[in-house]
Amino acid sequence: MNASHDEERLHRFRTLFDDFHPKLVRWLAFRLGDRSAAEDLAQDAWVKVGLNVCAISEDEEVWGTLRQAAWNLLRTHRQKQTRRGESHFPSEIIGALVDEQSIADESHFHALRLDLCRAMDQLSPQQQEALHLRYVEDLPTARIGQKLGMTRQGAESVLSKARHSLRASPQLAGWNDERVDA
């Protein structure tokens, strides 16, 4: 009977892995800009949650548990990158928010990119995901709301707060003439 229970848990784990692993890798790849590193962190997240995730019945809770484990691993990964002076936010969203052509000096562009990465790190995962859906996947606000499990107005609010936080971010002080004072 114990072996049957273990087989059920293993089957449940495989099902959850098949259902959520691609989404987790995409979520991490967006934040890392590196699919290979995203695969590694996703694997680490699965190891971290282990078979405990099988006890969760709601898909939203499974995703939340995986995302939190991945977020913690990602934060550690980013801290290591920041200490080494590396940029860790994907070029797609940086390019959507910063026009490289408008910054004449390449070193200034890279400095702005690093500052923007640091500012983006201060946003919640939901705000980061909303920005990704809007500026990388170019989705309309109503669709963003659906993907985030909220109304269109809720998605508009999340996007607005994310943009406001970026404009008000101390990491971006001096880069944005229209900086909002916090």
N, C-alpha and C positions, 0 to 999 in steps of 0.2 A: 504494500500500500504506500509506503514511503517512496519507493522507486517511481510509482505512478505519479505521485505529487511532484517529484523532481522533474519528471518528463513533462508534465503540464507546465511547470514554471519555465523550463527550458524552451518549450514550444512558444509560450507567451513572450519570452524574451526575444526569440528569433522574429516573431511577428512584429513586436514593437521596434526592433532594430530595423527590419525591412521598411516599416512605415515611417520612422522618424530619422533614420541616419542620413538620408539624402538632404532632408530639410536642415538638419543640424550642421552638416558640412557646408551647405549654401550660406547659412546664417554666420558661421565662423569665417568662411572665405570672404564674405563681404567685409567683415571687420578686419581681417588680416591682409587681404589683397594677395593671398597666397594659398592656392587650393591644396597643395601638398601639406603645408603646415596646418591647414584647417582639418585635413584628414587625420593628422596625428593628434590634434587636440580633441577632435570628436571621439576618437578611439579612447583617449584618456578619460573623457567625460563618461563614456559607457562603462569603463572599468570602475570609475568612481561611484556611479549609481548602482552598478552591479545588478544582481537579481532583485534588489529591493524595489526597482521600478515595476516589477511584475505585480506587486501588491496594489498598485495604483489602478483604479478602475476608469477614471475619466481621462480621455486623450489630452485635454487641456492641462491637466495636472501632470501628466507624463511629460508633455512638452515643457512645462514650467520647471519641472525638476531637472530635466536634461539641460535646459537653457541656463539655469542657475549654476549647475555644475560646470558647464562650459564657460560661463561668464567668469567664474572664479579662476579657472585655468587660464583664460584669456587675459585677465587682469595681471596675473603673475607673468605671463608671456610678454605683455606690453611693458611692464615695469622693467623687465630685463632689456627689452629693446630700447626703452627710453634711456636707461643707464648707459647703453652703448651708443646713444645718439642716433638711432635708426628711426625712420618714419614707419608707422605701422598702420596707417589707415589707407584703404584702397584708393587707387588713383581715380577710379570712376567718379566717386562722390566728391573728391577733392577737385577734380576737373569741372564738375558741375557747379561747385560753389566758388571756385577761383579760376579766373581766366588767365592762363599762363601768358598769353600775348599781352595782357595789360600790365604785366610786371616785366620791365625791361631787363633787369639784372637777374640772371639765372640763380645766383646765390640767394637773392631776396625771395624768389619764388620757392626755393627749397626751405628757407627759413619759415615762410608763411605756411607752407604745407605742414611742417612739423608742428607749428603753433596751432594750426587748425586740427591736427590729429589730437593734440593734447586737449583742446577745447571739446572735441567730439567725445573724448573719453569721459568727460564730465556729464554727458547726457545719459539718460536712462536707456536701457536696451530697447524699450518701446519707442522712444524718440529716435534712436539711431535707426531702428527698423523702418519707421515712418519716413525718415529722410531717404533711406535707401529705396524704398518703394516709389517715392515721389521723383527723386532726381536721377536714380540709376535705371529703375524699371519704367519710369515715366508713366506711372499709373495715375488715374484721376482720383480725387479725394474720396469719392464714394467707394471705389474699389479698395483703396487703402483701408478704409473703415471696415470693410468686409474681412479683409485679410487679418486685421488686428482685432476682430471681434467686437467692433463698436460701430456707432452711427457715423455718417459722413461728418456731422458736426463735431463729434468726438475726435475724429481724425484731423479735422481742421484745427481743433484746439491743440492737439499734440504737436502738429507741424508748426503751428504758430509759436508755441512755447519753446520748441526746439530751436527755431530760427532766432527768437528773442534771446534765448540763452547763449547762442553763438555770438550774436551781436554784442551782448553784455559781457562776454567772457573776458576775464583779465588776460588770458593767454593771447587774445587777439587785440588787446589795447594797442593803439597806434597803427594798426593795419586797416581799420575801418573808420573812415571819416564820419560815418553815420552811427557811431557807437552809441548804444543806449546806456545811460548811467543806471547802475543797479541800486 
